[in-house]
């Protein structure tokens, strides 16, 4: 097996363990249905990728340190992109310089209609001092932050969550986050309707 496959398995195993510990057994089972990644998908040279190494270095010091090296390796060769609706109508003039995501395995969110039971595993990267406004989507989503970040609460406030804290967003549940001086790197798991892109609330 090559190093890329081993890194992907490291992320899957680490995420599965945390899903089971949080009682998200069904999500853990869905990891077994992930389709292999498409090695031919091109990525974009996005400004935020300059923060990937720092984010991975910070991740190596936190509670999700077991995934930091694998995330760095996968992120360095991932097909990074941005949600089309965000590109067409960004929430502020600097947002796109500080945001990107990449599908590591499963169905990317910009490839047209797909099966309702699809699964996608990926990474999201935010640069420092980025506000990712409340947004929602029909997919069920679990985030595993590899670095500390501040996330939207159900009551509309924001709370800093340490690396390694699972965050579960049900379909159409608004969620958002912002960063301070440090970038954010997180693993995400989308299930259900992963073909319909996210929209700002």
Buried (B, 14 or more C-beta within 10 A) or exposed (E): EEEBEEBBEBBBBBBBEBBEEBEBEEBBEBBEEBEEBEEEEEEEEBEBBEBBEBBBEBBBEBBBBBBBBBBBBBBEEBBBBBBEEBEEEBBEEBBBBBBBBBBBBBBBBEEEEBEEEBBBBBBBBBBBEBBBBBBBBBBBBBBBBBBBBBBBEEEEEBEEBEBBBBBBBEBEBBBBBBBEEBBBBBBBBBBBBBBBBBBBE
